[in-house]
């Protein structure tokens, strides 16, 4: 009977193939398909490539004097016989070095910018704020929230001390709007423009922008709406809200989901009771506030049945006096 067992050469080829596939997967992970490469991508790429290199690395060779007997080779012989492997390692290192050298701690970078501002190094601080805004997400996607909140407030405050900073701030906001006009409206760009306007206390400009989008593309406006829903309710812009909210109960379900998400944050915390109580208070107060404002909106558009249904549902979650009094007794 013919022996179909793999020959040593076949096993070696299979091992090399598998190793190169792992390395190739690691290199593919470095391609920024949708987002710029960040530190997480680098770590994953390095892990895949390291496994490939381990698979490719020989642990011994066949001794010609005794067929099939494995003996260890000297280090120089291993390097010489695996020059392709060494080239792969070199390519990987060269690919990672620029990224790893630039992959900075974005939180520390922002803190350094604030420190420069405190020390009166206004120009340098401004340069850092601009760089952070334009590049932070390339290195740390977790900075998304800070980038459009605290970071913008720091930049805006610098503008009170150093007028060129305020000019640059407004120019950046205008750039977002210009990009929307030139390349089309996207929720991401709208969110950024809205964040700049919010920091400037110019929400009315965002409302005007949303109104323009509503007239041109209502579906796109609905996708942009969640980013400024709280501002619209706070400002009592029922004229815009009535075009965006067809069923108030659907909006209330969104409020419920957001409350559940806020609740999940503090329920995972252990030991820090002060922080837990603070987050719990904020989550509950936000839920009540949003529910009351939605009830008032429903009443304003003469949807009393929805107002009462929302009130009953909200009381079932948090029995708060503000919710109970949101619908007048005569309704």
C-alpha positions in Angstrom: 0.0 0.0 0.0 1.3 3.4 -0.9 2.3 5.6 2.0 0.5 9.0 2.0 2.3 10.4 5.0 3.6 13.9 4.6 7.3 14.1 3.9 9.5 16.3 6.0 9.7 18.8 3.2 6.0 19.0 2.9 5.6 19.6 6.6 8.2 22.4 6.3 6.3 24.0 3.4 3.0 23.8 5.3 4.6 25.4 8.4 6.0 28.2 6.3 2.7 28.8 4.5 0.8 29.0 7.8 3.4 31.3 9.3 3.3 33.7 6.3 -0.5 33.7 6.5 -0.4 34.9 10.1 2.1 37.6 9.2 0.1 38.7 6.2 -3.0 38.9 8.4 -1.1 41.2 10.8 0.0 43.5 8.0 -3.5 43.6 6.6 -4.7 44.8 10.0 -2.5 47.9 9.6 -4.4 49.0 6.5 -6.9 51.8 7.7 -10.0 50.4 5.9 -12.4 52.8 7.6 -10.5 54.6 10.3 -6.9 55.6 10.8 -4.7 53.0 12.3 -4.6 53.4 16.1 -2.7 51.7 18.9 -5.3 48.8 19.2 -4.7 48.1 15.5 -1.0 48.0 16.1 -1.3 45.6 19.0 -3.5 43.2 17.0 -1.2 43.4 14.0 1.9 42.7 16.2 0.2 39.8 17.9 -0.8 38.1 14.6 2.7 38.8 13.1 4.5 37.5 16.2 2.6 34.2 16.0 3.5 33.9 12.3 7.2 34.5 13.2 7.1 31.9 15.9 5.6 29.4 13.4 8.3 30.2 10.9 11.2 30.0 13.3 12.8 26.6 13.1 13.4 24.6 16.2 15.8 22.3 14.6 17.0 20.7 11.4 17.4 17.3 9.9 20.8 15.7 10.6 22.1 14.1 7.4 24.0 11.5 9.3 20.8 10.2 11.0 17.7 10.6 8.9 14.8 12.0 10.8 16.8 12.9 13.9 16.3 16.5 14.9 19.3 18.5 16.2 19.5 22.1 17.1 21.4 24.4 14.8 23.7 27.2 15.8 22.2 30.7 15.9 24.2 31.9 12.8 23.0 28.9 10.8 19.4 29.5 11.8 19.6 33.1 10.6 21.4 32.2 7.4 18.9 29.5 6.5 15.9 31.7 7.3 16.8 34.9 5.5 13.2 35.3 4.2 11.8 35.1 7.7 14.3 37.8 8.8 13.2 40.0 5.9 9.6 39.6 7.0 10.5 40.6 10.5 12.4 43.7 9.2 9.4 44.7 7.1 7.1 44.4 10.1 9.3 46.4 12.3 9.8 49.1 9.7 6.0 49.3 9.3 5.3 49.6 13.0 8.1 52.0 14.0 6.6 55.2 12.5 3.2 54.4 14.0 4.6 53.4 17.4 6.8 56.4 17.6 3.8 58.7 16.8 1.3 56.8 18.9 1.1 59.3 21.8 -1.0 59.2 25.0 -3.7 61.6 23.8 -4.9 62.3 27.3 -1.5 63.4 28.3 -1.2 65.4 25.1 -4.3 67.4 26.0 -3.1 67.9 29.5 0.2 69.2 28.2 -1.7 71.7 26.0 -3.7 73.0 29.1 -0.4 73.2 31.0 1.1 75.4 28.3 -1.9 77.6 28.3 -1.6 78.0 32.1 2.0 78.9 31.7 1.2 81.6 29.2 2.5 79.7 26.2 -0.6 80.6 24.2 0.6 80.0 20.7 2.1 76.6 21.5 -1.1 75.6 23.4 -3.2 76.6 20.4 -1.1 74.5 18.0 -1.6 71.5 20.3 -5.4 72.1 20.6 -5.6 72.2 16.8 -3.5 69.1 16.3 -5.4 67.2 19.0 -8.7 68.0 17.3 -7.5 66.9 13.9 -5.5 63.8 14.9 -6.5 62.5 18.3 -8.8 59.8 16.9 -6.1 58.5 14.7 -4.3 57.3 17.9 -7.1 56.8 20.4 -10.8 56.4 19.3 -11.8 56.6 23.0 -11.1 60.3 22.8 -14.2 60.9 20.7 -16.3 62.2 23.6 -13.5 64.3 25.2 -12.6 65.7 21.8 -16.0 67.3 21.2 -16.6 68.4 24.8 -13.8 69.1 27.3 -11.1 69.7 24.6 -13.3 72.3 22.8 -14.1 74.1 26.1 -10.4 74.3 26.9 -9.7 75.7 23.4 -12.6 78.2 23.8 -11.3 79.3 27.1 -7.8 79.9 25.6 -9.7 82.2 23.2 -10.6 84.5 26.1 -6.9 84.9 26.9 -5.5 84.8 23.3 -7.8 86.1 20.6 -6.1 84.2 17.7 -7.3 81.0 19.5 -10.9 82.1 19.2 -10.4 83.0 15.6 -8.9 79.6 14.9 -11.9 78.0 16.8 -14.5 79.7 14.6 -12.5 79.0 11.5 -12.5 75.3 12.4 -16.3 75.4 12.9 -16.7 77.1 9.6 -14.5 74.5 8.0 -16.9 71.8 9.1 -19.9 73.6 7.6 -18.0 74.2 4.4 -17.2 70.5 4.1 -20.8 69.7 4.5 -21.7 72.1 1.7 -19.0 70.8 -0.6 -19.0 67.1 0.1 -22.5 66.5 1.4 -24.0 66.4 4.9 -23.0 63.5 7.2 -24.1 63.0 10.8 -20.5 63.0 11.9 -19.8 66.4 10.4 -23.1 67.8 11.7 -22.2 66.5 15.2 -18.8 68.3 15.0 -20.3 71.6 13.8 -23.0 71.3 16.5 -20.3 70.7 19.2 -18.5 73.9 18.1 -21.7 75.9 18.2 -22.7 74.5 21.6 -19.3 75.5 23.0 -19.8 79.0 21.5 -23.3 79.2 23.0 -24.6 79.5 19.4 -27.1 76.6 19.3 -29.4 78.8 17.2 -26.9 78.4 14.3 -27.2 74.6 14.6 -31.0 74.8 14.6 -30.8 76.9 11.4 -28.5 74.4 9.9 -30.8 71.5 10.8 -33.7 73.4 9.3 -31.9 73.7 6.0 -31.1 70.0 6.1 -34.8 69.3 6.8 -35.8 71.2 3.7 -33.3 69.5 1.4 -33.0 66.0 2.9 -35.5 65.1 5.7 -34.1 61.6 6.1 -30.6 62.9 6.7 -32.0 65.5 9.1 -33.5 62.6 11.2 -30.0 61.0 11.4 -28.5 64.3 12.6 -31.3 65.0 15.1 -30.1 62.8 18.0 -26.9 64.9 18.3 -28.9 68.0 19.3 -32.2 66.6 20.6 -31.6 67.9 24.1 -30.8 71.4 22.8 -34.0 71.5 20.7 -36.1 70.5 23.7 -34.3 73.0 26.0 -34.9 75.8 23.5 -38.5 74.8 23.0 -38.1 74.5 19.2 -41.3 72.6 18.7 -41.5 73.8 15.1 -38.5 71.6 14.3 -39.3 68.8 16.7 -42.7 68.4 15.2 -41.1 67.7 11.9 -38.7 65.1 13.4 -40.9 63.3 15.9 -43.9 61.6 14.3 -44.6 59.3 17.4 -43.7 60.7 20.8 -43.8 57.2 22.3 -40.9 56.2 19.9 -39.0 59.1 21.3 -39.7 58.0 24.8 -38.3 54.6 24.1 -35.1 56.3 23.0 -35.1 58.1 26.4 -35.6 54.8 28.1 -32.6 53.2 26.3 -30.4 56.2 27.1 -31.4 55.9 30.8 -30.6 52.2 30.7 -27.2 52.9 29.2 -26.5 55.6 31.9 -27.6 53.2 34.6 -25.3 50.4 33.4 -22.4 52.8 34.0 -22.8 53.2 37.7 -24.0 49.6 38.4 -20.7 48.3 37.2 -18.8 50.4 39.7 -17.7 48.7 42.9 -16.8 50.4 46.2 -16.8 54.1 45.3 -20.2 55.0 46.8 -19.8 58.7 46.3 -19.2 58.3 42.6 -22.1 55.8 42.4 -24.5 58.2 44.1 -23.4 61.1 41.9 -23.9 59.1 38.6 -27.2 57.6 39.9 -28.5 61.1 40.6 -27.4 62.5 37.2 -28.9 59.5 35.3 -32.3 59.8 37.2 -32.4 63.5 36.9 -31.7 63.4 33.2 -34.4 60.8 32.6 -37.0 62.8 34.5 -36.0 66.0 32.7 -36.2 64.4 29.2 -39.5 62.7 30.0 -41.1 66.0 31.3 -39.9 67.9 28.2 -41.3 65.2 25.9 -44.6 65.3 27.7 -44.7 69.1 27.3 -43.9 68.8 23.6 -46.7 66.2 23.2 -49.2 68.6 24.8 -47.9 71.5 22.7 -48.8 69.5 19.5 -52.2 68.5 21.0 -51.2 64.9 21.4 -52.7 64.5 24.9 -53.0 60.7 24.7 -49.3 60.3 24.0 -48.5 62.8 26.9 -50.5 60.7 29.3 -49.0 57.4 28.1 -45.5 58.8 28.4 -46.3 60.1 31.9 -47.6 56.7 33.0 -44.6 54.8 31.6 -42.1 57.3 33.1 -43.7 57.1 36.6 -43.4 53.4 36.4 -39.6 53.8 36.1 -39.1 56.8 38.4 -42.0 58.1 40.5 -41.0 61.8 40.5 -43.2 64.8 41.4 -42.1 66.6 38.2 -43.4 63.8 36.0 -46.7 63.6 37.9 -47.3 67.3 37.5 -46.3 67.5 33.8 -49.8 66.8 32.6 -52.3 69.4 34.1 -55.2 67.8 35.9 -57.8 69.3 33.5 -56.3 67.4 30.5 
